[in-house]
């Protein structure tokens, strides 16, 4: 099992100008790594992270999109695996951060922690699928994962690093949406 | 057919070809859809064969709202084509993304088993009857389409949605003819 913050620090070393779609606990840990215009944290409804990512990827096929989706969130939108695999955007990297809980809602457990998201993504038709629970292996392979032709899927098995402070007004700031849009269109 | 009879018939016909032409004229590139029996043969079937559109078939209607939002950041126009039951199921996504984040989410909603000779508010079907009051409470602009004369509402409605970054809903009250 990896600590989410450490996992994200390694991921951040490989992220350049990609749009990063992140929500809830993943968004808090991701934005804590530093300000970044290309962070897209306004989802509006839990579960739709992957669908926003699909729309972004289709809108700019010349750019790459990384989705950092929680396990509880994907469980609310499992059909999006099928939709994304059918559309097959080559520029979409779908990372599911699995901590087996609804952390933002009191760390209650998800209905079944034995769920294997990578196998579900593979069965849905994703081009390549990974499953990471060892930080050293993730560090060795993450660069390669991000360069693959998509849709790419990976489960990141993590534990929380620290108690999180959820600053939703900042995550959902309309000015950040405007800045993102200006740069995404350019 | 006499002129008055023809006019009456025209008020009771809705052709898919007219709706599709208006949607094209509105600059819609993507159709995000889950089949609805009201619009299945008259709209979705011809759209699926029309190379002018990119059709994305979804598993659940609220996916459309996220996809449409993502597309809008690149100024790509999309139209969500769903049944009113899917609209009702997607209320939280529409609330969060379309209304609170002020996104140009354009919806075309088939009113399942609606009697086109009545207004949606007068429908004997509860699920249909509550659609317009919900849209009103959410502050979402909406237009009722039940005859060819209503098709002229489509392009101005979509253009306004994108110009003002607000949602819009077109309620389909009669099965469009496939011709």
Interface residues (C-beta under 8 A of the other chain):
Chain A: X40 X42 X43 X44 X45 X47 X48 X49 X50 X51 X52 X53 X54 X55 X56 X57 X58 X59 X60 X77 X79 X80 X82 X83 X86 X87 X172 X174 X177 X180 X181 X184 X185
Chain B: X30 X54 X56 X57 X58 X59 X60 X62 X63 X64 X65 X66 X67 X68 X69 X70 X71 X72 X73 X74 X75 X76 X78 X92 X93 X95 X96 X97 X100 X101 X102
